[in-house]
Amino acid sequence: MDIVDSTTTNSSPVPHPLTGQWSLSITIAILMSWVSTLSLLLVVPIHDIPLIGLIIAIFGRAFLHTGLFILAHDAMHQNLLPRHRQLNHRIGQFCVGLYAFLSYRKCRMNHGKHHQIPAQVGDPDFHDGIHPHPVWWYFKFLRGYLSLTSFSLFTGAWIGIFWVGDTALHIAPLNILLFWLLPLILSSTQLFIFGTYLPHRHGTTALPANPLTQPTQLLWSLLSCYHFGQYHWEHHRYPQTPWYQLPQAGSNPINQPLTT
């Protein structure tokens, strides 16, 4: 199923010729950072880490974990490697599997429906039309991506991770909890709050963002949800724009027909 956005426009900014190279470089950087920080933090004694360092490590890991889903999301739009379709989707499948053992195919189908009918009943990312409270909406959001099969795989995988880590690798379960499982939970709430709830809470797609000129504003836009909170409207209008180019999407005067 191809990802299309039938709600906004039939045009998209022309990708920069180096977009594929930049996207691949950023993908490698996020994956290497995710693996290296996890490998380091799993073996560090918790009592050797000061409280502020522990907080930074947990939230830093959550940010990197969110990055895995952002990479998979860009792959769903053929934005990671625009010229290499199969490799693009294989990387996306790897990232979403590493994120939470999810089905890339199901995520891609759900996201396609989201772009077709955003912020209304029937959109897998929207509430059910009866329970708009963010807590109920969050659990409905999770159910949309975790089928019974996926949830069984997810549960079994985490049991296996804790068991192998404790018995075979002698990794403290607390380290796995704090630096792997907790960042995943924080990441899911980050994606929901900044990438779904806030942009769509009024039953519409967020309005175009005012240009952010201050470095602190751009930094917050990046840290909150890789620009998908601040520039959610831009993503819906220009779905072929990679996440790191969203702040410039609305100011790009050159358009081309949308091909997905």
Buried (B, 14 or more C-beta within 10 A) or exposed (E): EEBBBEBBEEBBBEBEEEBBEBBBEBBEEBBEBBEEBBEEBBEBEEEEBEEEEBEEBBBBBBBBBBBBBBBBBBBBBBBBBBEBEEEBBBBBBBBBBBBBBBBBEBBBBBBBBBBBBBBEEEBBBBBEEEEEEBEEBBEBBBEBBBEEEBBEBBEEEBEEBBEEBEEEEEBBEEBBEBBBBBBBEBBBBBBBBBBBBBBBBEEEBBEEBEEBEEEEBBEEBBBBBBBBBBBBBBBBBBBBBBBBBBBBBBEBEEEEEBEB
